[in-house]
Amino acid sequence: MTSDLCRRFSRIIAATLLGGAVVLIPATTTAVAQTSDTSTLSVWIDGWGSGTVTSSPAGINCHLVSPPGYPYEHESGEDQTLSGPCHADFPVGTVVTVTATPDAGNSLNGLDCGSGGALENPCRRTVTSGYNSAWAMFCPPDGGLCSAG
């Protein structure tokens, strides 16, 4: 009887120390840790060209359009436009494949999923509970503004 009382008292102390967020599992069962945490993956598109960045699993379908001659022949008042979702929530631990596709006549200067400068298309990013991003740069058809990679 005394050992049973000690176990119950230990559980009460553990629940108190951990803010009450303790699930008591009998010793005869096996617990599997599961998480429903999600985190956001954001895509940043840069450059003077046009193109789309997508993700697999689906969620990101971000399109950048630069007007012809942007930024040097930028007299019409047109500016770059960004459309579609450029960020999405994924479960932590999910490996997301990010793909950049330049619009016709444009080129991709680089795509980085945070791998320390390795520019690959497509690239893969494992979603963590912290900050998650990918970056793409598109170049215009007339070149000169960036060197196509």
C-alpha positions as CSV (number, residue, x, y, z in Angstrom):
1,M,0.0,0.0,0.0
2,T,2.9,2.4,0.8
3,S,4.5,2.0,-2.7
4,D,1.1,2.7,-4.3
5,L,0.8,5.9,-2.3
6,C,4.3,7.0,-3.2
7,R,3.5,6.5,-6.9
8,R,0.4,8.6,-6.7
9,F,2.2,11.3,-4.7
10,S,5.1,11.3,-7.4
11,R,2.6,11.8,-10.2
12,I,1.0,14.8,-8.3
13,I,4.4,16.4,-7.9
14,A,5.3,15.8,-11.5
15,A,2.0,17.3,-12.7
16,T,2.6,20.3,-10.5
17,L,6.2,20.9,-11.6
18,L,5.3,20.6,-15.3
19,G,2.3,22.9,-15.1
20,G,-0.3,20.1,-15.1
21,A,0.6,19.1,-18.7
22,V,1.4,15.5,-17.8
23,V,-0.4,12.4,-19.2
24,L,-0.1,9.4,-17.0
25,I,0.4,6.2,-18.9
26,P,0.3,2.8,-17.1
27,A,3.6,1.0,-17.2
28,T,2.1,-1.8,-19.3
29,T,1.4,0.4,-22.4
30,T,3.8,2.0,-24.9
31,A,3.5,5.7,-25.7
32,V,4.4,7.1,-29.1
33,A,5.2,10.8,-29.2
34,Q,3.1,12.6,-31.8
35,T,3.0,16.2,-32.6
36,S,0.5,18.3,-34.4
37,D,2.8,21.3,-34.5
38,T,3.0,23.2,-37.8
39,S,5.3,25.9,-39.0
40,T,5.2,28.4,-41.9
41,L,7.5,28.1,-45.0
42,S,7.8,31.5,-46.7
43,V,9.1,32.0,-50.3
44,W,10.9,35.2,-51.2
45,I,11.1,36.1,-54.9
46,D,13.6,38.7,-56.1
47,G,15.0,40.0,-59.3
48,W,13.7,41.9,-62.3
49,G,12.2,38.9,-64.2
50,S,9.0,36.9,-63.9
51,G,8.3,33.4,-62.7
52,T,6.5,31.1,-60.3
53,V,7.6,29.2,-57.2
54,T,5.6,26.1,-56.1
55,S,5.8,23.6,-53.4
56,S,5.2,19.9,-53.0
57,P,3.2,19.1,-50.9
58,A,1.0,21.8,-52.3
59,G,0.5,25.1,-50.5
60,I,2.8,27.6,-52.2
61,N,2.1,28.9,-55.7
62,C,3.7,32.3,-55.8
63,H,4.0,34.2,-59.0
64,L,6.1,37.4,-59.6
65,V,5.5,39.5,-62.7
66,S,7.8,42.3,-63.7
67,P,6.7,44.7,-66.5
68,P,8.8,44.8,-69.6
69,G,12.0,46.8,-69.2
70,Y,11.6,46.9,-65.4
71,P,13.3,48.7,-63.6
72,Y,15.2,50.8,-66.2
73,E,12.3,51.5,-68.7
74,H,9.9,52.0,-65.8
75,E,8.0,55.0,-67.1
76,S,4.5,53.7,-67.3
77,G,4.0,53.6,-63.5
78,E,3.8,49.8,-63.6
79,D,5.4,48.0,-60.7
80,Q,6.1,44.4,-60.0
81,T,3.2,42.3,-58.9
82,L,3.2,39.3,-56.7
83,S,0.2,36.9,-56.7
84,G,-0.8,33.6,-55.1
85,P,0.2,32.2,-51.8
86,C,3.9,32.8,-51.0
87,H,3.8,31.0,-47.7
88,A,2.0,27.9,-46.3
89,D,1.9,26.0,-43.1
90,F,3.3,22.4,-43.0
91,P,3.7,19.9,-40.2
92,V,7.1,20.2,-38.5
93,G,9.4,17.6,-40.0
94,T,7.8,17.6,-43.5
95,V,10.2,17.7,-46.4
96,V,8.9,20.3,-48.8
97,T,10.2,20.3,-52.4
98,V,10.3,23.9,-53.8
99,T,10.4,24.4,-57.6
100,A,11.1,27.7,-59.4
101,T,9.8,28.0,-63.0
102,P,10.7,31.2,-65.0
103,D,8.1,32.7,-67.3
104,A,8.7,32.3,-71.1
105,G,11.9,34.2,-72.1
106,N,13.0,34.8,-68.5
107,S,15.6,32.8,-66.6
108,L,16.2,31.6,-63.1
109,N,19.3,33.0,-61.5
110,G,19.0,30.9,-58.4
111,L,16.9,29.0,-55.9
112,D,18.0,28.4,-52.3
113,C,16.1,26.4,-49.6
114,G,18.5,27.4,-46.9
115,S,21.2,24.9,-47.6
116,G,24.0,27.3,-47.1
117,G,24.3,28.7,-50.6
118,A,23.7,25.6,-52.7
119,L,21.5,26.7,-55.5
120,E,19.5,23.8,-56.8
121,N,16.2,23.6,-58.6
122,P,14.2,22.0,-57.3
123,C,15.4,22.2,-53.7
124,R,14.2,20.6,-50.5
125,R,13.5,22.1,-47.1
126,T,12.7,20.2,-43.9
127,V,10.2,22.3,-42.0
128,T,11.4,23.1,-38.4
129,S,9.6,24.8,-35.6
130,G,11.6,28.0,-36.3
131,Y,11.9,30.3,-39.3
132,N,11.6,28.5,-42.6
133,S,12.3,30.2,-46.0
134,A,13.2,29.6,-49.6
135,W,14.5,32.3,-52.0
136,A,14.3,32.5,-55.8
137,M,15.7,35.1,-58.3
138,F,14.3,35.6,-61.8
139,C,16.1,37.5,-64.6
140,P,14.4,39.3,-67.5
141,P,14.7,38.3,-71.1
142,D,17.1,41.2,-72.0
143,G,19.7,40.1,-69.5
144,G,22.3,42.5,-68.2
145,L,20.5,42.9,-64.8
146,C,21.7,39.6,-63.5
147,S,23.8,36.8,-64.8
148,A,21.7,33.7,-65.4
149,G,22.9,30.8,-63.3
